[in-house]
Amino acid sequence: QLVESGGGSVQAGGSLRLSCVASGYTYGSDCMGWFRQAPGKEREGVASLHTAVGTPYYADPVRGRFTISHDRTKNTLYLDMDLLKPEDTAMYYCAADLRWSSAQCIPLMLAGGVEFADWGQGTQVTVS
């Protein structure tokens, strides 16, 4: 089970840190991603990280502003979001899937995560 936290309301230019804790599961070699869905829009991939490789990848709208990271000791995935814009307003979700290799992780994230097996419940981010 994945549980996200850290969402909230912030003014444009501000920062937030989202966390995603795995409950009852220890990350090993997983493809992990952050996704978001705004009202009336399709879910889109934001960032991905394969825990065995550790190299992050970002979708164009967030590159340079968001940072994905993973703390093995805390079994937690993070998304640090800086220079937030109103268009970043959305429900944010983390997802994981141990089936995908590092090479598969990026395109699956960019495709919106439809192939990811495990999802959190989401945390709302509102930027005004």
HUCORUR-V339960 format. One line per field, one symbol per residue. ss: DSSP state (a for helix, b for strand, c for the rest). burial: b if it has 9 or more other ideal C-beta (glycine too) atoms within 8 Angstrom, else e. Layout:
BEGIN
ss = ???
burial = ???
END
This chain:
BEGIN
ss = cbbbbccbbbcccccbbbbbbbccccccccbbbbbbbccccccbbbbbbbcccccbbbcccccccbbbbbbaaacbbbbbbccccaaacbbbbbbbbccccaaaaaaaaacccccccbbcccbbbbbc
burial = ebbbebbeebeeeebbbbbbbbeeeebeebbbbbbbbeeeeebbbbbbbbbeeeebbbbeebeeebbbbbeeeebbbbbbbeebeeebebbbbbbbbbebebebbbebbebbbeebeebbeebbbebe
END
